[in-house]
Amino acid sequence: MSAEGQERFQTLHELVKAAKLRLNANIWDYLVGATETETTLQRNRASLDAWAFRPRVLRDVSTVDCSGDFLGRRRIRLPVALAPVGSLDSFDPGGAATAGRAASAFGVPIIVSSVTEPGLEGSAAANPDGPKIFQLYVRGGPDFIDSHIRRAMDAGYDAFAITVDTAHYSRRERDIAKRFVKHWRARSEGMNHQAALSWADIARVRAAHPGVTLILKGIGTAEDATMAVEHGIDVVYVSNHGGRQLDHGRGSLAVLPEVVEAVSGRARVWMDGGISRGTDLVKAIILGAELVGIGRLYCYGLAAAGQDGVRRVLELLEDEVQTCLGLLGATSFAAADRSMLHPVAPLVVPHVHSAFPLLAEPHRGY
Ligand SMILES: Cc1cc2nc3c(=O)[nH]c(=O)nc-3n(C[C@H](O)[C@H](O)[C@H](O)COP(=O)(O)O)c2cc1C
């Protein structure tokens, strides 16, 4: 990012504020909203706030390495991925091409949604060298799934994710109340295929594509994590879709430990949900996630300042991680362990921006 850009955004909440100023109310609500009473969304934050740190001192933290691992294939600058987000083109005209370029320039993967522009091939072509994954909503039978997997591998994606927490589309009341229908929802033929999806389909996909790294995104229990492992899934991705699908679910960080225990090293475990700060990221990695997805957070950057904005989000997140690890007495994620966390009662009332209290103070910050 240019020096001017760095000067402009000094904190994450400044990017949130700038995004809000640039987006119309429909798109803003599409981005920040969740389902029905939005309790799952709030629990994502509450589950992160339910841990405090137990810092260790006098450990020489003059150098802190914030890097992570990507599928055992390469080091990435932070153990973070841009989570799949549909309609990224509503935040920036380049959509997943812009976000992918930012991810790759910074040095983290992007998971490209099947419902964003510029599509499977276009998003890959914009980001030929960066680590990338394609995520599918199932809108057809076996041929539909197989052809997407083949196209994704041909286009150079490293892995393939199937989202499994969307058997039924949820009631997003912010959208419904305004009679707002996203364009991909308006032409969402084939939704019943996602509802009909079963473990038998996963077994078939696994057998038909033995060499492909497969991810199930949207696992919310130890039982389903075990099923995923038994079906030969490579990555169990704990997620409640950012609170946008089933309401009254548990917070993702509250789910993570039981999944890590059930998987017991037989697959990789990733998670997302509510990650807004470097401290959130550190908590998730300590509790057993190998990689953490960010959804809304990078979209604020994308809406605020396109590629530079996403990059700035990642830079600020990295800065916060470095500070957190250093103050914990850890020189890397590997050096941070469970003894550095302590369960506590959350202090703040959780909501989508409760990690950013200065947003509520109109005369402060950006
Ligand atoms: C605007 C928006 C669109 C999303 N679209 C998709 C999608 O197309 N596919 C998918 O698997 N998840 C989708 N998600 C869920 C994200 O991948 C991710 O699970 C969630 O945003 C994580 O929570 P966070 O936003 O609190 O970081 C979307 C989330 C948002 C906020």
The ligand as an ORCA input file, in Angstrom:
! r2SCAN-3c Opt
* xyz 0 1
  C     -21.383    -11.016      2.553
  C     -21.047    -12.467      2.809
  C     -21.190    -13.391      1.786
  C     -20.843    -14.732      1.993
  N     -20.886    -15.613      0.950
  C     -20.458    -16.889      1.122
  C     -20.355    -17.789      0.019
  O     -20.617    -17.431     -1.127
  N     -19.944    -19.055      0.290
  C     -19.622    -19.485      1.553
  O     -19.253    -20.649      1.747
  N     -19.677    -18.643      2.606
  C     -20.067    -17.366      2.421
  N     -20.067    -16.494      3.483
  C     -19.582    -16.942      4.804
  C     -18.067    -16.699      4.894
  O     -17.344    -17.563      4.061
  C     -17.558    -16.931      6.322
  O     -17.958    -18.204      6.757
  C     -18.046    -15.878      7.320
  O     -18.126    -14.606      6.720
  C     -17.103    -15.822      8.523
  O     -17.553    -14.931      9.483
  P     -17.013    -13.404      9.606
  O     -17.669    -12.632      8.483
  O     -17.511    -13.015     10.932
  O     -15.514    -13.446      9.463
  C     -20.404    -15.150      3.283
  C     -20.280    -14.205      4.300
  C     -20.587    -12.882      4.074
  C     -20.385    -11.886      5.198
*
